[in-house]
Amino acid sequence: MRIFWELRHFFKANQKQYWIAVALLTIVALLLMIPPRLIGQIVDEIVNQQLDSSTLYFTGGCLFVLAIVIYIARVLWRIFLFGASHKLAAETRIKLYQHWLRLSPSYFQRNKLGDLMAHATNDVEALQMTAGEGILAAFDGLLTGLIVLTMMVLTISWELTIAAFIPWPIAAIFMYRFGRELHSGFAVAQDSFGQLTDIGQETVSGVRTIKSYGQEADIQSKYNAIARTSSDAYMKVAHTDAKYHPTIGITIGASFLMTLIYGGWMILQQRLTLGQLTSFTMYLGYMIWPMFAFGWMLNIAERGSAAFKRITRLLAEKPDIEDTGSIEQLDQYDLNVELSDFHYPSYSGADADQADRKEQTLGHSQVHLHSLPILKNIRFTLPQSGTLGITGPTGSGKTTLLRLLLREYETQGAQILWGGIEVQNLKLDTLRHHIAYVPQEPFLFSTTIRENLLLGHSAASEKDLQRVIEVAALQEDIEGFPKGLDTVVGERGVTLSGGQKQRVALARALLREAPILILDDALSAVDTGTETRILAHLKTASRRQTTIIVSHRLSALRHAEQILVLQEGQIREQGSHAELLARQDWYASIYALQQIETELDRGH
């Protein structure tokens, strides 16, 4: 029942709709009390042989008019009540979506997509039912029960009423127990649904990999196991839910039996008429709804309470990066980095428990990942419109450094200045508006190539599109598609090759015309010849941009004014391409090996 109190702000904001619905429900409940009374009088007149045609026609006409009025009122209260509940669902989904957009990427790495989708579907639907059917069951059930009880006691017989309601306290005890079982059962069922959604999404997204490894049977087995667990959880809820109706049926049946026995005895004692017993029996029939509503309300309230807790817990998540900056304008695009050391951030609450279990073994000791320095002693400057190249072995901290520049991590232990302004003093929107970023694994939306390109610049002209397509060496590929730019790429660009996806992502970034361009190994899936063409185009197209290129292919960094070689989170080498070759260190040896590989490829 606490769930109704938790939703009080929504009820207050939409009180007009709820008050109209409550007024209409009250009118319906009062009007429903009239037919049993009229029918009871007709029965008594028949028994006393006093019924005439005018009375019969008048009563029939009254009942017909009542039916029409009740029908109209019921249609209207459904519009107002359920309209308000749908509004709650829409507002909650919007709130969830906005909150997800504010959260840091690391949050989505720590939480499964299936669980998040369960929040936006099942949990929201449970809240919607609480604000709609839950209010209906709570208010109308209670109101109808009180009015019917009043009519029974005041207009017919308080003794018969007590006799009829003897079974009800016993039923209430069972209802309370069912409600507690439902609350725990529904929470487990929702968690299992999230797991089921997650594996389904992963299977669809990774179907090519699954087939290429011949893992269909293993994935099917895993899915079946989770599906059975989910089914068992929902069956447990269904078993508890299934007890409500039989309990109500037995209670109502016992009430009718007590009414007939005691009511019949009262008629024999001439303390009750047959018409009054008929009216009482009809009123007792009306008590089926309050009895059902009570059980239904407990069911809905427990489901809504479990859903509300899950949604509240999600909305309480704080982004790793708080938008504390106040500067909204960035006019200079030079970069200055002074970093003594950087550790991955530790998490709070449940995330901390999860992160702390991920440990890295070093020798004989266990060290928490967030206690290890990932970057240290990183110092460099990049002038405006300059190009910086970054390379190094896998795991040397290249992507982490870029995320610090994008402020995806807090810059504790580091001073990062864009245009002379510390990165934490810039508003996040301002910082990211000035940066076009192409990550290692480009993400394409399941729409057309055109829509994917226009993501960052929806007002771009056809001429602008053709310009970035040419720079990204996409022209021939697009001409090869039946619908050209209007070709749908499928989920996450599944219909495109790895190289095509990277080039679409590059073209999308270039279309933004942001003053800062960051490429994180953005051409790793492109062949050497295409990469050379793209880099040549890029050198001309991005002359006014401050550019940072991360690449394992050193040929992509030859034209950079400065190159950093990272190893184990530190700068091992620093200088221009020619300077690093002259030192005959890691950079020179890797470049020589890559040149040999290129020559061998040309030979074939």
TIBAKE-275886 format. One line per field, with one value per residue (C-alpha): residue in one letter; x, z, y. Coordinates in pm, whole numbers. Layout:
residues N
rest = [A:...];
X = [X:...];
Z = [Z:...];
Y = [Y:...];
//
This chain:
residues 604
rest = [M:R:I:F:W:E:L:R:H:F:F:K:A:N:Q:K:Q:Y:W:I:A:V:A:L:L:T:I:V:A:L:L:L:M:I:P:P:R:L:I:G:Q:I:V:D:E:I:V:N:Q:Q:L:D:S:S:T:L:Y:F:T:G:G:C:L:F:V:L:A:I:V:I:Y:I:A:R:V:L:W:R:I:F:L:F:G:A:S:H:K:L:A:A:E:T:R:I:K:L:Y:Q:H:W:L:R:L:S:P:S:Y:F:Q:R:N:K:L:G:D:L:M:A:H:A:T:N:D:V:E:A:L:Q:M:T:A:G:E:G:I:L:A:A:F:D:G:L:L:T:G:L:I:V:L:T:M:M:V:L:T:I:S:W:E:L:T:I:A:A:F:I:P:W:P:I:A:A:I:F:M:Y:R:F:G:R:E:L:H:S:G:F:A:V:A:Q:D:S:F:G:Q:L:T:D:I:G:Q:E:T:V:S:G:V:R:T:I:K:S:Y:G:Q:E:A:D:I:Q:S:K:Y:N:A:I:A:R:T:S:S:D:A:Y:M:K:V:A:H:T:D:A:K:Y:H:P:T:I:G:I:T:I:G:A:S:F:L:M:T:L:I:Y:G:G:W:M:I:L:Q:Q:R:L:T:L:G:Q:L:T:S:F:T:M:Y:L:G:Y:M:I:W:P:M:F:A:F:G:W:M:L:N:I:A:E:R:G:S:A:A:F:K:R:I:T:R:L:L:A:E:K:P:D:I:E:D:T:G:S:I:E:Q:L:D:Q:Y:D:L:N:V:E:L:S:D:F:H:Y:P:S:Y:S:G:A:D:A:D:Q:A:D:R:K:E:Q:T:L:G:H:S:Q:V:H:L:H:S:L:P:I:L:K:N:I:R:F:T:L:P:Q:S:G:T:L:G:I:T:G:P:T:G:S:G:K:T:T:L:L:R:L:L:L:R:E:Y:E:T:Q:G:A:Q:I:L:W:G:G:I:E:V:Q:N:L:K:L:D:T:L:R:H:H:I:A:Y:V:P:Q:E:P:F:L:F:S:T:T:I:R:E:N:L:L:L:G:H:S:A:A:S:E:K:D:L:Q:R:V:I:E:V:A:A:L:Q:E:D:I:E:G:F:P:K:G:L:D:T:V:V:G:E:R:G:V:T:L:S:G:G:Q:K:Q:R:V:A:L:A:R:A:L:L:R:E:A:P:I:L:I:L:D:D:A:L:S:A:V:D:T:G:T:E:T:R:I:L:A:H:L:K:T:A:S:R:R:Q:T:T:I:I:V:S:H:R:L:S:A:L:R:H:A:E:Q:I:L:V:L:Q:E:G:Q:I:R:E:Q:G:S:H:A:E:L:L:A:R:Q:D:W:Y:A:S:I:Y:A:L:Q:Q:I:E:T:E:L:D:R:G:H];
X = [0:300:333:33:211:531:338:170:355:215:-137:-111:11:-279:-541:-798:-821:-830:-1098:-1320:-1266:-1343:-1662:-1780:-1698:-1899:-2198:-2185:-2159:-2462:-2673:-2603:-2777:-3113:-3191:-3185:-3416:-3665:-3655:-3712:-4022:-4152:-4104:-4297:-4580:-4595:-4608:-4880:-5059:-5046:-4842:-5008:-4888:-4815:-4579:-4408:-4359:-4235:-3983:-3865:-3822:-3622:-3392:-3337:-3247:-3015:-2838:-2772:-2643:-2421:-2281:-2186:-2031:-1825:-1688:-1590:-1417:-1210:-1096:-989:-842:-656:-555:-373:-204:-78:64:262:403:506:665:855:992:1101:1263:1448:1567:1690:1868:2038:2168:2322:2494:2854:2949:3101:2752:2638:2950:2857:2488:2326:2111:1837:1795:1773:1510:1310:1299:1154:897:774:856:690:384:358:368:106:-127:-75:-180:-477:-620:-465:-653:-969:-944:-850:-1104:-1397:-1366:-1366:-1641:-1870:-1815:-1902:-2213:-2339:-2271:-2461:-2759:-2759:-2746:-2974:-3239:-3266:-3116:-2800:-2838:-2846:-2545:-2337:-2436:-2343:-1999:-1883:-1645:-1475:-1215:-1077:-1042:-862:-589:-523:-523:-254:-33:-82:25:356:429:354:594:898:795:748:1090:1259:1049:1151:1520:1493:1309:1601:1846:1625:1604:1979:2075:1815:1961:2318:2219:2056:2347:2611:2434:2714:2979:2761:2713:3077:3184:2907:2776:2403:2341:2536:2366:2028:2101:2200:1891:1668:1811:1746:1402:1314:1436:1229:928:959:976:665:488:552:387:104:49:11:-206:-425:-520:-705:-1007:-1084:-1051:-1292:-1528:-1535:-1588:-1876:-2029:-2015:-2172:-2462:-2514:-2525:-2765:-3006:-3005:-3040:-3253:-3493:-3524:-3599:-3875:-4030:-4018:-4184:-3892:-3797:-3989:-3900:-3841:-3593:-3409:-3398:-3253:-3006:-2892:-2835:-2640:-2432:-2359:-2223:-1976:-1801:-1630:-1497:-1372:-1208:-1079:-910:-715:-645:-526:-282:-150:-109:35:300:400:407:610:875:888:905:1202:1389:1320:1404:1732:1820:1725:1938:2249:2482:2692:3063:3121:2921:2865:3026:3168:3034:3223:3010:3248:3573:3761:4110:4180:4535:4592:4815:4838:5019:4939:5129:4918:4568:4374:4046:3768:3624:3248:3001:2729:2653:2891:3177:3102:3105:3422:3610:3556:3743:4103:4427:4691:5041:5289:5151:4943:4591:4555:4226:4206:4114:4422:4664:4803:4692:4874:5165:5405:5225:5320:5277:5136:4953:4918:4592:4546:4833:4830:4928:4988:4965:5077:5202:5138:4789:4691:4940:4670:4601:4221:4222:4419:4160:3878:4048:4066:3692:3632:3474:3681:3750:4096:4227:4604:4599:4571:4415:4362:4177:4242:4396:4081:4085:3859:3650:3566:3402:3040:3023:2798:3044:3344:3181:3022:3373:3504:3436:3532:3559:3601:3773:3443:3210:2840:2589:2215:1976:1867:2001:2357:2229:2062:2377:2588:2346:2350:2586:2475:2113:2108:2402:2355:2399:2724:2855:2762:2946:3252:3290:3204:3494:3733:3634:3674:3312:3200:3256:3095:2783:2751:2758:2455:2115:1971:2293:2284:1934:2051:1949:2257:2076:2125:2461:2554:2543:2512:2841:3197:3422:3607:3284:3150:3469:3457:3089:3178:3471:3251:2993:3259:3396:3047:3024:3310:3415:3742:3889:3906:4000:4045:4092:4236:3952:4105:4221:3978:4066:4324:4655:4576:4241:4401:4663:4393:4187:4486:4581:4227:4214:4537:4384:4035:4142:4413:4226:4139:4334:4374:4466:4519:4564:4683:4879:4968:5257:5210:4895:5109:5388:5252:5188:5401:5440:5405:5375:5476:5302:5413:5272:5095:5406:5562:5846:5926:5820:5899:5828:5826:6180:6310:6166:6310:6653:6642:6621:6395:6051:5891:6164:6161:5781:5776:6039:5836:5518:5699:5814:5455:5334:5591:5498:5129:5212:5414:5115];
Z = [0:48:-330:-345:-104:-309:-617:-435:-640:-962:-817:-698:-1036:-1211:-940:-1176:-1383:-1073:-902:-1210:-1226:-852:-891:-1180:-989:-692:-918:-1065:-719:-591:-900:-874:-537:-696:-909:-617:-420:-710:-788:-420:-417:-735:-575:-262:-475:-670:-347:-209:-549:-570:-888:-1172:-1528:-1468:-1178:-1387:-1685:-1464:-1289:-1623:-1763:-1457:-1491:-1862:-1797:-1511:-1743:-2001:-1741:-1576:-1917:-2003:-1660:-1687:-2027:-1895:-1578:-1781:-2009:-1719:-1490:-1745:-1938:-1626:-1575:-1936:-1870:-1576:-1801:-2065:-1808:-1644:-1977:-2071:-1730:-1765:-2115:-2007:-1709:-1926:-2155:-1854:-1719:-1806:-2054:-1767:-1617:-1926:-1908:-1552:-1622:-1868:-2147:-2072:-1718:-1845:-2103:-1831:-1641:-1945:-2021:-1741:-1453:-1621:-1706:-1342:-1234:-1495:-1358:-1006:-1110:-1309:-1212:-866:-791:-938:-717:-406:-431:-615:-429:-91:-192:-337:-35:212:20:-21:345:445:230:381:740:724:471:523:833:1038:1175:827:730:1020:933:567:647:894:635:534:815:737:369:465:645:332:114:330:299:-79:-102:77:-148:-456:-359:-328:-625:-859:-773:-862:-1179:-1298:-1244:-1442:-1721:-1743:-1785:-2053:-2244:-2217:-2364:-2637:-2735:-2728:-2940:-3208:-3214:-3222:-3447:-3706:-3446:-3296:-3636:-3738:-3422:-3451:-3106:-3185:-2965:-2668:-2690:-2727:-2418:-2217:-2337:-2250:-1897:-1839:-2002:-1766:-1468:-1583:-1647:-1303:-1143:-1326:-1258:-888:-919:-1122:-860:-590:-815:-899:-533:-527:-739:-572:-230:-336:-489:-173:45:-167:-191:187:226:-3:188:521:367:241:569:804:563:514:890:924:660:851:1161:955:1032:662:333:23:-163:103:82:-298:-262:1:-226:-511:-281:-168:-535:-559:-283:-527:-682:-354:-252:-590:-589:-255:-381:-716:-544:-328:-639:-832:-533:-467:-834:-847:-526:-658:-991:-819:-607:-915:-1108:-808:-761:-1125:-1114:-800:-999:-1030:-1342:-1290:-1428:-1274:-1504:-1270:-1540:-1604:-1916:-2228:-2487:-2619:-2867:-2870:-2939:-2826:-2572:-2265:-2056:-1723:-1573:-1278:-1238:-1310:-1158:-1280:-1057:-787:-770:-489:-364:-569:-842:-593:-492:-856:-940:-634:-740:-1065:-959:-1141:-1023:-1006:-885:-560:-465:-551:-652:-717:-1069:-953:-726:-1019:-1187:-1551:-1671:-1514:-1600:-1918:-2030:-2373:-2559:-2890:-3071:-3234:-3581:-3499:-3531:-3252:-3311:-3030:-3057:-2838:-2754:-2669:-2316:-2291:-2201:-2537:-2521:-2151:-2233:-2497:-2248:-2011:-2289:-2350:-1973:-1958:-1642:-1372:-1414:-1063:-1065:-1401:-1542:-1890:-2058:-2383:-2506:-2169:-1979:-1740:-1876:-1557:-1585:-1926:-1945:-2078:-2367:-2464:-2453:-2652:-2900:-3004:-3046:-3324:-3192:-3379:-3134:-3191:-3240:-3437:-3358:-3640:-3586:-3763:-4017:-4351:-4423:-4477:-4135:-3970:-4137:-4043:-3674:-3574:-3831:-3933:-4147:-4367:-4740:-5011:-5107:-4751:-4756:-5082:-4945:-4636:-4836:-5066:-4776:-4613:-4947:-4933:-5280:-5457:-5175:-5172:-5550:-5515:-5285:-5459:-5273:-5229:-4923:-4844:-4786:-4444:-4262:-4022:-3647:-3550:-3920:-3954:-4336:-4368:-4341:-4059:-4287:-4425:-4075:-3974:-4281:-4226:-3865:-3990:-4244:-3973:-3750:-4034:-4120:-3776:-3873:-3509:-3441:-3266:-3431:-3235:-3412:-3188:-3419:-3652:-3965:-3821:-4040:-4359:-4605:-4643:-4982:-4871:-4551:-4752:-4965:-4659:-4476:-4782:-4805:-4431:-4426:-4668:-4516:-4153:-4191:-3956:-3704:-3398:-3466:-3245:-3414:-3224:-3442:-3437:-3801:-3783:-4145:-4027:-3799:-4037:-4096:-3728:-3589:-3266:-3185:-2840:-2786:-2475:-2290:-1958:-1916:-1964:-2251:-2379:-2684:-2801:-3117:-3489:-3725:-3846:-3492:-3367:-3662:-3589:-3229:-3342:-3051:-3034:-3288:-3547:-3511:-3540:-3838:-4015:-3954:-4083:-4396:-4464:-4422:-4665:-4924:-4887:-4935:-5253:-5376:-5349];
Y = [0:229:253:490:724:701:817:1107:1372:1233:1209:1569:1693:1516:1562:1714:1396:1179:1389:1370:992:962:1168:950:631:764:840:488:327:524:458:84:79:166:-148:-400:-173:-143:-515:-599:-379:-546:-891:-787:-644:-971:-1172:-941:-946:-565:-523:-331:-256:113:29:-240:-6:278:52:-89:263:371:70:145:509:404:159:434:683:420:318:680:740:419:519:862:745:500:783:1004:737:525:836:957:620:617:963:822:548:803:1037:750:624:977:1021:689:778:1121:967:705:980:1157:846:771:495:295:251:60:-155:-252:-322:-558:-421:-676:-544:-186:-283:-461:-131:47:-225:-449:-214:84:-125:-233:134:220:-47:85:438:305:-32:1:326:174:-133:65:347:191:-137:39:286:20:-202:77:186:-170:-244:70:-29:-380:-257:47:-59:-436:-606:-565:-918:-1072:-859:-995:-1351:-1304:-1162:-1427:-1593:-1265:-1220:-1566:-1473:-1149:-1346:-1551:-1240:-1081:-1390:-1399:-1034:-1098:-1396:-1188:-910:-1136:-1351:-1059:-908:-1239:-1271:-924:-999:-1322:-1139:-897:-1187:-1340:-1012:-966:-1303:-1261:-924:-1059:-1358:-1144:-897:-1170:-1420:-1416:-1496:-1771:-1934:-1899:-2083:-2341:-2252:-2260:-2563:-2423:-2082:-2252:-2461:-2151:-1964:-2259:-2271:-1900:-1928:-2214:-2011:-1715:-1937:-2095:-1749:-1630:-1959:-1907:-1564:-1717:-1990:-1726:-1509:-1809:-1849:-1516:-1606:-1941:-1773:-1500:-1755:-1969:-1661:-1529:-1876:-1915:-1569:-1661:-1985:-1802:-1545:-1811:-2005:-1709:-1504:-1795:-1835:-1462:-1488:-1776:-1557:-1279:-1047:-1017:-1013:-1211:-884:-770:-1101:-1060:-708:-828:-1111:-866:-634:-929:-999:-645:-738:-973:-668:-519:-865:-916:-558:-609:-908:-743:-426:-623:-795:-468:-281:-548:-557:-178:-156:-397:-209:131:20:-101:220:439:255:318:687:726:632:928:990:930:1278:1562:1860:2111:2338:2686:2799:2773:2913:2765:2986:2831:2464:2403:2126:2108:1790:1754:1412:1269:954:827:536:397:532:310:271:304:70:-237:-126:-119:-477:-578:-387:-510:-870:-799:-842:-872:-1117:-976:-1237:-1377:-1072:-962:-596:-416:-278:72:79:38:353:328:640:824:1103:1207:1559:1713:2013:2030:2364:2469:2308:2072:1692:1455:1086:830:468:188:-177:-300:-200:84:340:509:495:585:900:994:942:1180:1439:1384:1397:1055:1010:1266:1416:1359:1369:1547:1896:1899:2234:2294:2647:2731:2626:2332:2062:2038:2410:2360:2254:1899:2002:2273:2040:1762:2000:2108:1753:1501:1157:826:535:202:22:252:231:267:295:59:318:443:550:903:919:783:1051:1329:1233:1512:1770:1720:2038:1935:1985:1724:1895:1855:1487:1427:1608:1386:1073:1152:1216:883:697:580:686:353:156:374:356:-23:-27:-57:243:439:668:546:189:59:-70:-306:-332:-181:-171:-551:-535:-342:-471:-358:-118:29:89:266:490:578:671:880:1062:1127:1284:1497:1624:1787:2020:2032:2221:1914:1571:1258:924:618:351:450:289:-44:-246:-56:-191:-8:143:284:411:601:767:861:1007:1214:1349:1400:1599:1849:1851:1891:2156:2390:2118:2018:1646:1352:1015:690:404:81:143:384:489:672:890:993:1342:1422:1706:1510:1140:983:619:486:176:57:390:606:797:582:794:1139:1334:1358:1060:1133:1187:860:666:815:688:326:229:62:296:242:-137:-162:74:-140:-456:-293:-173:-530:-653:-387:-487:-855:-769:-576:-873:-1096];
//
